[in-house]
């Protein structure tokens, strides 16, 4: 009886600590959303105000400052680059896992080594190449750099999911006479669909939140993180305005994660061995 009581008390303690941890992680986000509805004077008041007269003036001001054009550029750069990354990473991972090419370990190391260079060290050659090709200040240059930025990570992740497919699955489809495209598109891709969803979501978040490349390669045709910088000015009160922009910036990421949660938790093989 004492062991059951002790186990119940322990479980209750873990539950309480879990809720406290979740609330502690959610508190900054909740405070940001709350601040976005305050006036600038209320946002910087000391002590902080919990009760105030809410206003939508900051959100109206956002849409009066070319928010729509920056949002469209963010959606295009993130969506197109993520789609390209997924389409390229699947056959690349297949060639490094299911039917490995020669020296596939060297190829994998080359991919991951591209992530080791500081991005600040590569901005100058990237800028010069983009300038020579006439791609500066365009969504095209962001699509290219975001694709190259996320492709190595996507290949490694998708390859790890492909490694989870039982060998018997490939033996069965090859006995049935399935060719390369049928094996890849009809067998491998459906089995790793949860992995594709998580990989695409992660690459999309990285591209959506990227700031350094966008601010250096674009000016008027840029993304929402650069739009947020417009309100970061010294000597003026823009706390509530920044909170409003940050709230809108986070909504698509939260929505994408919520919509993809079922795919992220599904199994990979679903008993596919025949």
N, C-alpha and C positions, 0 to 999 in steps of 0.2 A: 504494500500500500504506500509506504514511504517513497519507494522508488518511483511509483506512478505520480505521486504528488510532486516530487522533485523534477521529474521529466516534464510535467505540465507547467510548472513554474518556469523552467528553463525555456520551454517553447514560447510562453507568454513574454518572457524577457526579450527573446530574439525578435518576436513580432513587434514589440514596442520599439526596440532599437532600429528595426527596419523602417518603420513608419517615421521615426525621428530623422533617420538618414535621408529618406525620400523627401521629407518636408524641408530639410536643410538644403538639399540640392535644388528644390523647386523654388525656394524663397527668393533668390535673386531674379529669377524670371518673373515671378509674381510682382516683385517690386518694380521691375522695369515696366511691365504692363500698367501697373497702377500709376507710375510716374508719368506715363504718356498722356494721361487724362488730367494732369494737373496744369496749372499756370506755371510760368517760369519762376515766379516768386515763390509759389508754394513748393516747387520742386527742390529749391535750394534752401528752404527754411530750416532752421535749427532750433529745437529738435524737429525731426521729420514729422510731417502731418499725416495722420491716418484718416482724418475726416476733412473733406474739402469739397468745394463745388466743382464737379467734373466739367471738362470742356473738350470739344472736338476740333478746336481751332487748329491744333498742331497737325491733325490729319488732313484738314482742308488745305493747309499751307503746303503740305507735302505734295499733293496732287497739283498744286499751282506752280511747282518747281521742277517740271519735266520728269516727275517720278515715273510716268508711264513709259517713256522712251528708255530709261535706264532699266526698268523692269523687263521690258521686251528683250533688250540686249542680254540680260542675265538669263532669261528663259531660253533664248536661242543658243547662247554660248554653252550653257549647262546641258540642255537637252540634246543638241546635236553632237557635242563632244562625248557625252556619255553613251549615246547610241553608237558612235564610231568606235569607241573604246570596247564596247561589248562585242561588236561584230568582229573586230580584229583579235580580241583576246581569246575568244572561243577556239578558232582554228589554231592559234599559236599555242595555247595550252594543250590542245589535242596532239599537236606535233611534238610536244615536250613531255607527254605523259602516256597517252594510249599507244601511239606509234612513234616512239622517240627517234629524233634525227641524230646524226652523229654529233658527238661532243655536246649533248644537250645540257650537261651540267655547266659547261662554259657559257652557253647561251643564257641559261638562267642567271648565272653570276653577272653577266653583262647587263641584263635587264635590271637587276637590283642595284648594280653599281651606279646606274644613272640617277638613282635617288640619293646617293651619298654626297653629291656635289652641292654645296650651298647655292640656293637659287640666286642669291645676290651676285655670285661669281659668274653666273651665266647670263645675266640680264643684258650686258653690253653686247656680246655677239648676237643674242636674240634680237635686240633692238636694231642693230646694223643690218641684219638679214631682212627683218621686216621692213625696214626703211628702203632697202634696195628693191624689194618686191612691191613696194607701194601698199603695204598692208597696215601701216600704222593708223591708229584711230579708227579701227573697224572691228566688227564682230568676228570677221574671218580670222584675224590674228589670234583672238582669244580662243576660238575653236581649235586652232592648230596647237597652241601651247597647252591648253587644258587636256587635249588628247594625249600629247606626249608626256604630260605630267602624270596622268592617271594610268596609262597603258601598262607600265611595268608592274604596278601594284595589282591591277586587274588580272594580268596573266598569272601571277603567283597565286592569287586567291582562287581563280577558277581551276587552276591545275590541282590545288589541294582538294577541291571538291571532286574533280574527276578521279583522283586517286582513291576515293571512297567507293567508286563503282566496282562491284565484284568482277573479277576476271571472267567468271563463267558467263556473264552477260555478253561480253564481246565474243567469246567462243561460240555462243549460241547463234548470234546474228551472223557471224562469218560462215558458220556451217550452212545457214539458210541462204548464203550467197549475197549478203548485203554489201554494197560498195561503200566507198568512202563517204559520199554525201548522204546516203541513206543512214549509215551508221552514226554520222555526226548529228544530222538534223532530226532524225526520227527516234534515235535511241539515247544518245549522250545528252543532247540539249534538254529533253523533257526530264531526265533523271536529275540534272543539276539545276533545274529551274529555281529552286529556293536559293541556291548559291549565286545564280545569276542575279536574282533580285537583290540580295544583300550586297553583292559587288557593285551593281549599278547604283544602288542607294548611296553607298559609301563614296563612290566616284562623283556622283551628283552633288553630295554635300561638300566635298573638297572643292569642286568647281564653283559652286554657288557662293561659298564663303571666301574664295581667293581674292586677295587684295593687291599684293605686291606687283604681280605681273600686270594686272589691269590698270593700276595707277601709273605705271611706267610706259605702257604701250598704247594707252588710249587717253583721250581727254574728254571730248564732248560725246563720243559714242562709247560709253563704258557701262559698267555694271552697278548693281545696288550698293556693294561695299564702298565703291568710290563715291556714289551719291551720298552715302552717310557722312563722308569726310567733309562735305560742303557745310555741315552744321557744326563742325568741330572748330570753333574760332575762339582764340584767346581774347579775354576782355569783355566778352558778351555772354549773356545767359541763353544757352541753347540746351540745357539739360533735358527738359521735357520734350523738346523737338527731336533730340537724338534718340530718346527712349521710344518715341512714336515710330521713327524710321526703323529702329532695331526690332521693334515688335512686328512690323510688316515684313521685315527681312527674314524673320524666323518662322513666320506662319507656313510658307511652302515646305520648309524642312520638316517641321512637326507634322504637317498633313501627310507628307510622303512617308514618313516613318510609321504613322498610324495606319495608313492604307496598306503598307507592305508588311505589317507585323505577322499576318498569317503565313505569308511566304517565308518569312525569316525563321519561323519556328517549325516548319514542316520537315519531315524526314527527307533523306536524299534518294534512297533507293526504292522504298515502298515494296519491298519483297519482290524485286524484279528478277531474281534468279529462278530459272525455269527448271 
